[in-house]
Amino acid sequence: MWLYIIQISGLLLVCVLQFFNSMILGSLLLSFNASVLIARTIQKNLKKGSLLNRLGKLILHVLLVMWLTFLINKFIKKILHLESDEHIFKFLKAKFGFGATRDFDANLYLCEEAFGLLPLNTFSRLSDTLLFYVYIFVLFLVTVAAVIVAFRNLSDSNQVQFMEKTEECTIALKPDAAYNFIHTVLFGCLAFSTMRMKYLWTSHMCVFASFGLCSTEVWKLILKCIHLYTPQRV
């Protein structure tokens, strides 16, 4: 809750410091944060019920947030008469084959190599510094932990034996690790779709890989897998 409020406050502060830049108010992030807060107020008790019940509530929650984001964003843009970022949506629509566009700015982006897909030689260059190997290794471990922890959280909380078993074989996925895990996946998708955005992903790769190398939870899991675990070794 505090995270969403801090992001909204940060965006409003940026708007003021940029001499009341109206484009900030029409951003999807501001609309998304507002819609999440509204959805949390409307839909409560997501953690009650069976696995299917919780999963259904979660899907409904996601759809509600997406619908509110679109609605709030359209409303703000209509009130403030904002059309400055329309070429971006036209560019994305044309890029992913949902129809051609005659917009000059959108077509200019389509002609630029920097706005194309990520070239495959990027991975070989990242591998030369060993960054990519470490990143994939840490990403694999955290992904497995995230899937099991998510399933455990959606399952019945009374299954004590199942919880104990999963805690033994997975990393205790902390909120900060989960938050950065989601970020690195989204940054990766953004870099794959638009090469120019790889600066967000590559810098976050360094942070995420170093988190794995410095994490006691990761080394605890590795040593347990090869039956060499002791607190001193970790």
Secondary structure as UniProt FT lines:
FT   HELIX           2..17
FT   TURN            18..19
FT   HELIX           22..25
FT   HELIX           28..42
FT   TURN            46..47
FT   HELIX           51..80
FT   TURN            84..85
FT   HELIX           86..95
FT   TURN            96..97
FT   HELIX           104..111
FT   HELIX           113..115
FT   HELIX           121..128
FT   TURN            129..130
FT   HELIX           131..154
FT   TURN            157..158
FT   HELIX           160..169
FT   HELIX           175..193
FT   HELIX           195..197
FT   HELIX           198..214
FT   HELIX           216..225
FT   TURN            226..227
FT   TURN            231..233
//
